[in-house]
Amino acid sequence: MWYSNNLSPKKIREIEDKTMATVKIKGMSCQHCVASTKKALEDIEGISNVQVNLDNGEATSDGEVEYQVIAEAINRSGFEAGS
């Protein structure tokens, strides 16, 4: 892994310990869709650093949460979670 020279060894360990999830999302067509999906994911306990990309049709986040929990949040917000 590549790290900036200004990161301490403790910070590097914190970065390495995080789990990143990427989920495909079908049905988003605008920035309002992105915002509502992002909010739904940010409301899940244990998830942080949520990013939703309209062009790619996917969301990424840090945290150790089961895929089914993430998929249900996306589906409840009106979109379809893929793999």
DAHUPE-V913386 format. One record per residue. N is the residue number from 1. RES is the residue in one letter. SS is DSSP state (A for helix, B for strand, O for the rest). PSI is psi in whole degrees, 0 to 359 (none if undefined). BURIAL is I if it has 16 or more other C-alpha atoms within 10 Angstrom, else O. Layout:
<<N RES SS PSI BURIAL> <N RES SS PSI BURIAL>>
This chain:
<<1 M O 148 O> <2 W O 136 O> <3 Y O 149 O> <4 S O 149 O> <5 N O 345 O> <6 N O 10 O> <7 L O 135 O> <8 S O 159 O> <9 P A 324 O> <10 K A 315 O> <11 K A 321 O> <12 I A 316 O> <13 R A 320 O> <14 E A 318 O> <15 I A 316 O> <16 E A 331 O> <17 D A 344 O> <18 K O 147 O> <19 T O 129 O> <20 M B 134 O> <21 A B 142 I> <22 T B 130 I> <23 V B 132 I> <24 K B 145 I> <25 I B 127 I> <26 K B 142 I> <27 G O 353 O> <28 M O 137 I> <29 S O 354 O> <30 C O 176 O> <31 Q A 334 O> <32 H A 320 O> <33 C A 316 I> <34 V A 313 I> <35 A A 318 O> <36 S A 324 I> <37 T A 316 I> <38 K A 316 I> <39 K A 317 O> <40 A A 319 I> <41 L A 322 I> <42 E A 337 I> <43 D O 350 O> <44 I O 126 O> <45 E O 131 O> <46 G O 356 O> <47 I O 142 I> <48 S B 171 I> <49 N B 50 O> <50 V B 131 I> <51 Q B 130 I> <52 V B 128 I> <53 N B 114 O> <54 L O 316 I> <55 D O 319 O> <56 N O 339 O> <57 G O 46 I> <58 E B 161 I> <59 A B 144 I> <60 T B 151 I> <61 S B 160 I> <62 D B 147 I> <63 G O 164 I> <64 E O 87 O> <65 V O 140 I> <66 E O 146 O> <67 Y A 319 O> <68 Q A 323 O> <69 V A 317 O> <70 I A 314 I> <71 A A 318 I> <72 E A 320 I> <73 A A 318 I> <74 I A 315 I> <75 N A 320 I> <76 R A 333 O> <77 S O 2 I> <78 G O 12 O> <79 F O 174 I> <80 E B 123 I> <81 A B 134 I> <82 G O 193 O> <83 S O none O>>
